[in-house]
Amino acid sequence: MNNQNKSINLGQNAILLLLVCFIGLIANHIYGFTGANKASMSFLTRLVEGPSGLIGGMIEASYGMAIIYLISLGGLVIAKYMPFYLPSIAWISALAILVASPISPVADVVVAATAKVHFLALTTSVLAYAGFAIGKMEIETFKKSGLKIVIIGLFVFIGTYLGSVIIAEAILKSTGQI
């Protein structure tokens, strides 16, 4: 079998992952503002103090982010050197599941450290990276599709939203919340 992942540039991906992790740490700190007095705190105070203070909160989350970085890089290494093709995200996911599963001797450390990293804070940087990753081929395809793709996209977004609203409404009514 042919492995299409042989062309993965580990050095370039390591640097990009490091940049994404750094941006994720900043987003994690901003997202992590908690506390009962959150509404009464100014933005600047929340930025400096955050959940554990600017430095303390970022250091606390940096251990979890370092584990996420190592798992991601490890998954890329596995994807590159496996004799058969499987998308790198599958290898990264499998490695993450393995190290966080109860059978792993490091599971407690991995889970405790990564629990300090907010998932929603990471999605911002990951989606930004995905947006930058759009290549020439996708742009050319978009140019050829033109207005048709925009109309289809709008219908998909509206349909997804309406479907979510209908499901949420049914569940909230069935549980007596509304």
C-alpha positions as CSV (number, residue, x, y, z in Angstrom):
1,M,0.0,0.0,0.0
2,N,1.1,3.6,-0.6
3,N,1.3,6.0,2.3
4,Q,0.4,9.5,1.1
5,N,1.6,10.9,4.5
6,K,5.3,10.2,3.6
7,S,5.5,13.8,2.4
8,I,4.6,15.3,5.8
9,N,7.3,17.9,6.7
10,L,7.7,17.2,10.5
11,G,9.8,20.3,11.1
12,Q,7.4,22.7,9.5
13,N,4.4,21.0,11.2
14,A,6.2,21.2,14.6
15,I,6.7,24.9,14.2
16,L,3.1,25.5,13.1
17,L,1.8,23.3,16.0
18,L,3.9,25.3,18.4
19,L,2.5,28.6,17.1
20,V,-1.1,27.2,17.3
21,C,-0.4,26.0,20.9
22,F,0.9,29.5,21.9
23,I,-2.2,31.1,20.4
24,G,-4.3,28.5,22.1
25,L,-2.7,29.3,25.5
26,I,-3.6,33.0,25.0
27,A,-7.1,32.1,24.0
28,N,-7.3,29.6,26.9
29,H,-6.4,32.4,29.3
30,I,-8.9,34.8,27.9
31,Y,-11.6,32.2,27.8
32,G,-10.9,31.0,31.3
33,F,-12.1,34.1,33.1
34,T,-14.2,32.7,35.9
35,G,-15.6,33.7,39.3
36,A,-18.6,35.3,40.8
37,N,-17.3,38.8,40.4
38,K,-16.6,38.4,36.7
39,A,-19.3,40.9,35.7
40,S,-17.9,43.6,38.1
41,M,-14.3,43.2,36.9
42,S,-13.0,45.4,34.1
43,F,-11.6,43.7,31.0
44,L,-8.0,44.8,31.9
45,T,-8.4,43.3,35.4
46,R,-9.7,40.0,34.0
47,L,-6.9,40.0,31.4
48,V,-4.2,40.3,34.1
49,E,-5.8,38.3,36.9
50,G,-7.8,35.7,34.9
51,P,-8.5,32.4,36.7
52,S,-5.0,32.3,38.4
53,G,-3.3,35.4,37.3
54,L,-1.7,36.0,33.9
55,I,1.5,34.1,34.5
56,G,0.0,31.4,36.8
57,G,-3.0,30.6,34.6
58,M,-0.9,30.3,31.5
59,I,1.8,28.1,33.2
60,E,-0.9,25.9,34.7
61,A,-2.5,25.4,31.2
62,S,0.9,25.1,29.5
63,Y,1.4,21.6,30.8
64,G,-1.8,20.4,29.2
65,M,-1.0,22.3,26.0
66,A,2.5,20.7,25.9
67,I,0.8,17.2,26.2
68,I,-1.6,18.1,23.4
69,Y,1.4,19.3,21.3
70,L,3.4,16.1,21.9
71,I,0.3,13.9,21.1
72,S,-0.3,15.9,17.9
73,L,3.4,15.7,16.8
74,G,3.5,12.0,17.8
75,G,0.5,11.3,15.6
76,L,2.1,13.1,12.7
77,V,5.3,11.0,13.1
78,I,3.2,7.8,13.2
79,A,1.3,8.9,10.1
80,K,4.5,9.6,8.2
81,Y,6.2,6.3,8.9
82,M,3.4,3.9,8.8
83,P,3.5,1.6,5.8
84,F,-0.2,2.2,4.9
85,Y,-2.2,5.4,4.5
86,L,-4.6,6.6,7.2
87,P,-5.2,10.4,7.6
88,S,-3.0,12.0,10.2
89,I,-6.0,13.1,12.3
90,A,-6.9,9.5,12.8
91,W,-3.4,8.7,14.1
92,I,-3.5,11.8,16.4
93,S,-6.9,10.8,17.7
94,A,-5.9,7.2,18.3
95,L,-2.8,8.2,20.1
96,A,-4.8,10.7,22.3
97,I,-7.4,8.1,23.1
98,L,-4.6,5.6,24.0
99,V,-2.7,7.9,26.3
100,A,-5.9,9.1,28.0
101,S,-7.5,5.7,28.4
102,P,-7.6,4.0,31.8
103,I,-5.2,1.3,30.5
104,S,-2.5,3.9,30.1
105,P,0.0,4.4,33.0
106,V,0.0,8.2,32.2
107,A,-3.7,8.6,31.9
108,D,-4.2,10.4,35.2
109,V,-1.5,12.9,34.4
110,V,-2.7,13.5,30.9
111,V,-6.3,14.0,31.9
112,A,-5.5,16.2,34.8
113,A,-3.1,18.4,32.8
114,T,-5.4,18.7,29.7
115,A,-8.4,19.5,31.8
116,K,-6.9,22.9,32.4
117,V,-7.2,23.6,28.6
118,H,-10.6,24.8,27.5
119,F,-11.7,23.0,24.3
120,L,-13.6,26.0,23.0
121,A,-10.5,28.2,23.4
122,L,-8.6,25.9,21.1
123,T,-11.2,25.8,18.3
124,T,-10.6,29.4,17.5
125,S,-6.9,28.9,16.6
126,V,-7.6,25.6,14.9
127,L,-10.3,27.1,12.7
128,A,-8.1,30.0,11.8
129,Y,-5.3,27.6,10.9
130,A,-7.8,25.6,8.8
131,G,-8.8,28.8,7.0
132,F,-5.2,29.6,6.2
133,A,-4.7,26.1,4.8
134,I,-7.1,26.6,1.9
135,G,-5.0,26.1,-1.1
136,K,-5.1,27.3,-4.7
137,M,-7.2,24.4,-5.8
138,E,-10.0,25.2,-3.4
139,I,-10.0,28.8,-4.4
140,E,-10.1,27.8,-8.1
141,T,-13.0,25.4,-7.4
142,F,-14.8,28.2,-5.5
143,K,-14.3,30.6,-8.5
144,K,-15.8,28.0,-10.9
145,S,-18.8,27.3,-8.6
146,G,-19.5,31.0,-8.1
147,L,-22.8,32.0,-6.7
148,K,-24.2,28.4,-6.7
149,I,-21.9,27.3,-3.8
150,V,-22.9,30.4,-1.8
151,I,-26.6,29.6,-2.2
152,I,-26.1,26.0,-1.3
153,G,-24.0,27.0,1.7
154,L,-26.8,29.3,2.9
155,F,-29.4,26.5,2.6
156,V,-27.1,24.1,4.5
157,F,-26.5,26.6,7.3
158,I,-30.2,27.6,7.6
159,G,-31.2,23.9,7.5
160,T,-28.7,22.9,10.2
161,Y,-29.8,25.8,12.4
162,L,-33.5,25.1,12.0
163,G,-32.9,21.4,12.6
164,S,-31.0,22.2,15.8
165,V,-33.8,24.6,16.9
166,I,-36.5,22.0,16.3
167,I,-34.5,19.3,18.2
168,A,-33.7,21.7,21.1
169,E,-37.3,22.9,21.3
170,A,-38.6,19.3,21.4
171,I,-36.1,18.3,24.2
172,L,-36.8,21.4,26.3
173,K,-40.5,20.9,26.0
174,S,-40.3,17.2,26.8
175,T,-38.2,17.9,29.9
176,G,-40.5,20.7,31.0
177,Q,-37.9,23.4,30.8
178,I,-40.2,25.6,28.6
